[in-house]
Each structure stands twice: as C-alpha cells, then as structure tokens.
C-alpha cells in the first residue's frame, strides 16, 4: 500500500511541476482598486489555499451550529 501512496504523491508532484512550468506568464489581478501582477501558477495556488481555508472554516461553523442544535434537544 505504501508503494501506491508513493505513486500517487509522485503523480501529484509531477502535475504541480507541469502546472508551474506551463503557466509562468504574468497576469494582473485587480481587487478593490489594487492591481497585483503575479505568475498564473501562483494565482492558482493562492486561490486553492484560500478555498481550503474558507471551506474548513465553513465546515467548522456548520459543525458548531449542529452541535448547538443537538444540545438544545
């Protein structure tokens, strides 16, 4: 089973390297009047991380609300 996980990790790493190599061109991102220039690959990583953080926060909030409902019953 360890070899399977190692293979999965190698494939993911290869995909990340391909993503970075193929998307090194600079893009401009505008947010609230600010303009930031960054490589496309970095933008994808930042958006992914923000999605992970916000998703985890949302799931924590849902669990907390469900936990309060179960204590009320």
C-alpha positions in Angstrom: 0.0 0.0 0.0 3.0 2.3 0.7 4.0 2.0 -3.0 0.5 3.1 -4.1 0.7 6.2 -2.0 4.2 7.0 -3.2 3.0 6.7 -6.8 0.0 9.0 -6.1 2.4 11.5 -4.5 4.8 11.4 -7.4 1.9 11.9 -9.9 0.6 14.9 -8.0 4.1 16.4 -7.7 4.5 15.9 -11.5 1.2 17.6 -12.2 2.2 20.5 -10.0 5.5 20.9 -11.7 3.8 20.8 -15.1 1.3 23.4 -13.9 4.1 25.7 -12.8 6.2 25.2 -16.0 3.3 25.8 -18.3 1.9 28.8 -16.5 4.8 31.1 -15.7 3.4 34.1 -17.7 2.4 37.1 -15.6 -1.2 38.0 -15.1 -2.8 41.1 -13.5 -5.3 40.6 -10.7 -7.5 43.5 -9.6 -9.2 43.6 -6.2 -10.7 46.6 -4.6 -8.7 49.1 -6.6 -5.4 47.3 -6.2 -3.6 45.7 -9.1 -1.2 42.9 -8.5 0.9 41.2 -11.1 1.9 37.5 -10.4 2.5 34.3 -12.3 -0.6 32.4 -13.2 0.6 29.3 -11.3 1.0 31.3 -8.1 -2.5 32.7 -8.6 -3.9 29.2 -8.9 -2.1 28.1 -5.7 -3.3 31.2 -3.8 -6.9 30.6 -4.9 -6.6 26.9 -3.9 -5.3 27.8 -0.5 -8.0 30.4 0.1 -10.6 27.8 -0.9 -9.1 25.3 1.6 -9.2 27.9 4.4 -12.7 29.1 3.7 -14.0 25.6 3.3 -12.5 24.5 6.6 -14.0 27.5 8.3 -17.4 26.9 6.8 -17.3 23.2 7.9 -16.3 24.2 11.4 -19.2 26.7 11.6 -21.6 24.0 10.3 -20.4 21.5 12.9 -20.7 24.1 15.7 -24.3 25.0 14.7 -25.2 21.3 14.5 -23.6 20.7 17.9 -25.6 23.6 19.5 -28.8 22.1 18.0 -28.2 18.7 19.5 -27.6 20.2 23.0 -30.9 22.1 22.8 -33.0 18.9 22.2 
